């Protein structure tokens, strides 16, 4: 999960959370129990003509995009502001283009049915890009992010949705074996100085400095790089450990499809 704290510009954290807001029943979207959200209109006032078919196809496969129409507060530590759709037309369409990279069945396979868009998403007063919750098939996502991080943030959070689905101890073990024997993850995100999320090819075994914080963030960063960098294998040609991590991710999650 991407976290933007008051002190730290940008970092990520994986959070597994159950959404159980204490709100009146009439204001709650029943499938995930989130308050003050509604379906994003699929029309040419919101979705560009070239993206309409993609949005409709997603809906046909039970993947729905929603948005907040009033400030949400969840479990006393999560909050997110409503969005004025007209202000985020470009970002919304950019996300739909990024979602098109996946087979529509992919989201069903990882139990991901609801993408909820809002702005100024916070957890424990820290700004964050997304909060995944596989148990209610939902990702809350901050649509107000700048375009230079919007797509990679989406893919990063999608990978966290995958990892929440099952127990992946064996996968983690094999993944960690790729690292040098003496390497240890920082074990923390907010308390770490490794916050640089720039994709680099000269960090032995890692795609960003931030990847060194936890194994979950390392995996999510590799996946985000795979989905964001056009010539991934060429870019990381001289970083053999990163290429091995990519291969392991693809082998283990053989239902990950990139068009």
C-alpha positions, 0 to 999 in steps of 0.5 A, spaced: 500 500 500 502 506 498 503 511 504 504 518 504 505 521 511 507 528 513 514 527 514 515 521 509 513 523 501 511 516 499 512 509 501 508 503 501 505 498 507 501 492 506 494 492 510 489 486 511 483 489 514 476 488 514 471 494 513 466 494 518 463 502 518 458 504 524 453 507 519 446 507 518 444 502 513 441 506 508 448 509 507 451 503 506 453 499 500 451 492 502 456 487 498 462 491 502 459 495 507 462 501 505 458 508 506 457 513 501 459 510 495 455 509 488 456 506 481 461 510 477 456 512 471 458 509 464 457 514 459 461 518 454 460 524 459 465 520 464 468 514 460 471 516 453 468 513 447 474 508 446 474 506 453 466 504 454 467 497 451 472 495 456 468 498 462 462 494 460 466 488 459 468 489 466 461 490 469 459 483 465 464 480 469 462 482 475 468 488 476 465 494 478 468 501 479 464 505 484 466 512 487 465 516 494 459 521 494 460 523 501 466 523 506 467 516 508 470 514 515 471 507 517 473 503 523 475 510 526 482 510 522 480 510 515 477 516 511 476 518 504 473 524 501 468 524 496 470 526 489 467 530 483 467 526 477 468 531 472 475 533 476 478 526 475 475 524 468 482 523 465 485 519 471 479 515 471 480 513 463 487 512 465 485 507 470 481 503 465 486 503 460 491 500 465 485 495 467 485 493 460 492 489 461 488 484 465 484 478 462 477 480 465 477 473 468 483 475 472 479 479 477 474 474 479 480 469 480 483 473 485 476 475 488 476 483 486 470 485 484 469 493 487 474 498 485 472 504 490 475 511 488 475 517 492 480 522 494 485 524 500 485 517 502 488 516 509 489 511 514 491 513 521 492 520 518 497 518 513 495 519 506 495 512 502 494 510 495 490 504 496 487 500 501 486 492 499 481 488 502 480 481 499 475 478 504 470 483 501 473 483 494 474 491 494 480 496 493 479 503 496 483 507 491 485 514 491 484 517 484 487 524 485 494 521 485 498 524 479 499 520 473 506 518 474 504 514 480 497 512 478 498 506 474 504 503 478 500 504 484 494 500 482 498 494 479 502 495 486 495 494 490 492 489 485 498 484 487 496 485 495 489 483 493 492 477 490 497 476 496 491 476 501 487 471 497 491 465 500 497 463 504 503 463 500 509 461 505 512 456 500 512 462 494 515 467 499 520 462 501 522 461 494 522 468 493 526 470 499 532 464 496 533 469 490 536 474 495 543 474 497 544 470 504 546 475 508 540 480 506 534 481 511 528 486 509 528 492 513 521 489 516 518 496 516 515 501 511 513 507 515 520 507 520 524 505 514 529 510 510 528 506 504 522 510 501 524 511 493 519 508 489 523 510 482 524 504 478 532 503 477 536 497 474 542 498 478 540 495 485 542 488 485 535 484 486 530 489 487 526 494 482 526 500 487 529 502 494 523 501 497 522 494 495 527 492 501 522 494 506 518 487 506 518 481 502 510 483 500 512 490 498 518 487 494 513 482 490 508 488 489 513 493 486 516 487 482 509 486 479 508 493 478 514 494 474 512 488 470 505 491 468 508 498 468 515 498 464 514 496 456 521 493 456 522 490 463 526 484 461 531 489 457 531 494 462 533 489 467 537 485 463 543 485 467 539 484 474 539 477 474 535 476 481 530 481 478 528 477 472 528 471 477 523 474 481 519 476 475 519 468 473 517 466 479 511 471 480 509 468 473 510 461 474 506 461 481 501 465 479 500 462 472 493 466 472 496 473 471 495 475 464 498 481 461 495 483 454 
